[in-house]
Amino acid sequence: MKQRSTTVRALIDPKKKENVSKILRRMGINHSEAINIFYSLIEEYQGFPFDLKLPVNGEKKDLNPDLISHLKHSVKRNYRLGELLAK
């Protein structure tokens, strides 16, 4: 029998979750639907459905420093997790 769904867990900053919840409510969707949309786009594009790139020549205008910090922290944490799982 084919499994209909599975669980995905993520640690999210509480304030960010609250802010996104308000946006999703206005859009008429919940977190699960948003995640399913995102996953479908990743599957369709065979990667993120948008460009993720560092600024050219160290240029940081238009970039939120908190976002850059969060992304760097996530990459380091997930890299360490990958190393542990590979053992």
Summary of the structure (lengths in Angstrom):
residues: 87
radius of gyration: 16.2
end to end distance: 32.4
largest distance: 53.0
contacts: 129
relative contact order: 0.05
helix: 62%
strand: 0%
